[in-house]
Amino acid sequence: MAELIYYCGTMDSGKSTLALQTAHNHQSRGRSGLIFTSQDRAGRGTISSRLGLKSEALEVLPDLDIHKFVVDALSQGSRIDYVICDEAQFYQPAQIEQLAKIADGLGIDVFAFGILTDFRTKLFPGSARLVELSDRVNTLQVEALCWCGERATHNARTINGNMVTEGEQVVVGDVSDSLEVAYEVLCRRHHMRKVTAKISKAAHTSPDALPFNS
């Protein structure tokens, strides 16, 4: 039976790399499939890994019916053995339900990759629906690291290096000190205390120093 499988982790955990590797593994065995993404930092219609790997992909806009797209492609004679969905946290809950229909009704394996929670530690709606519907939810084994060296469990949004906890849920950016709006992965204790790498360096904070905000 086909499955809907969700691979999730923080930023820097290699989810896009694994999505590209999964596509390569299937393609090298002569299988054909579709690759979707949404709001990748490299631009529309692209899956990009921070290791430098890239691939063309189909952009998932909010009004795209993914199930219908796949059915139409099959009816036109396309062979589809698998579907890969990167940045799945940005998909609409209804689109996640369409992925489940692809697995159950069309017998096509669906591999989704994404981030569970946003910079406010709240579940993305797409990720929440994937957790509810997926046959399997796998946490990526490559552990991203906080600046202190501990395992990073939370995504932080920074503006000029300072962590923020308010704003739009989706603002596309990257992990880069040079960007005004950027992202950083932190362990829970430093995320709760808003101690980013920039702040720790400026204050010469040791990993064990945990100042609370007043």
N, C-alpha and C positions, 0 to 999 in steps of 0.2 A: 504494500500500500504506500502511496505517496505521502509525504510528510511536509508540514510547515515547521521549519526549525529557525529559531531566533538565536543569533550569536550577539551577545551584548557586552559592553565594557565601557570604561571611561574613554575620553580622548587619549591618544597616544598608546592605546592598547592593541593597535594593529588590526582593527576591524576592516578597514578598507583594503589593507594588504591581504587579509584572509579572503575577502570577497573576490579579489583579483586572482588569488591563488586557486580558489575553488573553481572559478571560471576556466582557468588554464587547465586544471586537472580534468575537467569534463571535456574540454575541447581537444585535449591531447589523446583522448580515447574515442574521438570521432563523434562525440555527442554535440548537439546543437541546442542553443537556448537563448533566452532574452536576459539582458542586463538592464536594470532600472536604477536610477539614483534620484536624489532630490537636494537641490541647494548645496552641492559640493563647493568647497572653497575655490576649486580650479575653474568654476564656471558651469553654465548649463550644459547638460548632456555629457558630463565627464565624471568618471570615478578616478580619484587621485589618492595615492598613498604618500605619506611623508617620507617614504624611502625613495620616492622618485618615480614610482610606477603609475601609469595612467592607462585608461581604456575609455573608448566611446561608450555611451550608455543612453538609454531613453530617459528623458526627464519626466519625473512624476509631478505634474501640476495638480492643484487641489481638485479640479473637476475631471481628472482622468479616471475612467472606469477601466481598471487594470484587467479585470476578468473579461470584459467585452473585447478589449484590445487583443488578449491572447486568443479568445474564441475566433475573432475575425482573422487573425494571422493563421490559425489552424485551417479555417475554412478556405483560405486562399492557397493552401498547400504547403505552408511552412512547417518544418519539423521543429518541435519544441520538446526537448527532453528535460529541461530544468528552467527555473526562473530564479535569478539572483537580484535581490533588492538591497542596495546600500543606502545609508542614511535613512533607514526605515523609521526612525523616530519622528521624521518630518511628515510622514504619510498621514492622511486622514484616517480616523478609526474605521470608516466605511471601506476605505481601500484595504485595510488589513483584513476585513471580513471578505473582501474579494480575493485576497491571497489564499485564504482558507478554502474558498470555493474552487480555486484553481487546483489545489491539492486534492480535495475531496471529490469534486465533480469531473475533473479532467485527468486526474491521475498523474499530475506533474509535480515533481518535488520543488518546493519553494524554500530558498535559503535567504533569510533576512539578516541584515547586519545593522546595528545601531547602538545608540547611547540610551541608557535607561532614564536618567534624570537630567534636568536642566541645571542652570547655574544657581537656582534657588532650592535645589535638592527635591524638586517636584517631578513626578513622572511626566514624560511627554505623553500626550494622548495616544499617539501611535504606538509607543512602547508599551503603554498600559494595556492596550488591546492585544498586542502580540503576546504579552505574558498570559493574558486570559485565554487566548485561542491556540497558541502554538502547541504542537505535539511535544516539542522539547525546547527548553530555554537553556542555552549553554553560556556560561561566563567565560570570556576569553582568558586563556591561560597566561598570556604575556601581560605581566603586571606593570602598569605605569607607576612612576615613582613621584612622590611629593618632593619638594626641595629639601626636606629634612632626611630623605632617604627611605622613609616608610612607604608602604604601599598606598598609592593614591586611590581614593574611593569616590571622590567628588569632583565635579567640574566647576570651575570658578570663572566668572567673567570679570575682566579688569578694564578700567579706563585709566590710561596713563599709569598702569602698574598698580592702581588701587582697586581692590575688590568691591564690586557692587552686588546688591541682592534685589534690586528693583529694576523694572524695565520690561520691554517686550520679551516674550519667551524665546523667540527665534530672531537672532541677529547673526548673520553669517560672518565668521571670522576665522582666525587660525591661532595656533600657539606661537606667538611671536612678540618679543619685547618691543619691536619697532612699530607695532600697530597701536593706534590710539585705543581702539576697542579690540581686545585680544582675549584669549582664554588660557587657563592654567589648570593643571590637575593638582589637587591637594589631598592630603589625608583628612579624615573627618575632624580631628582636633584643630588643625590649622584652618580648615574651612570655616568651622564654627567661630573661630577667633579672628577670621579675616587676615591671617598672616600670610601674605604672598611672598614669593621669592624676593621681589624688589624691596618690600617692607623689611624682611628679615635681614637683608644686606645693609640697608640704610641704618637699621637699629643694631646691627651686629648681634642679631638674635640667634641664640643656639637652638637646636631642635627641641631641647627640653624646656625652653622658656615659652610659656603659654599665656601671654597677657590677655586679659578679657577686656572687651570694649565696655566703656562706661555707659 
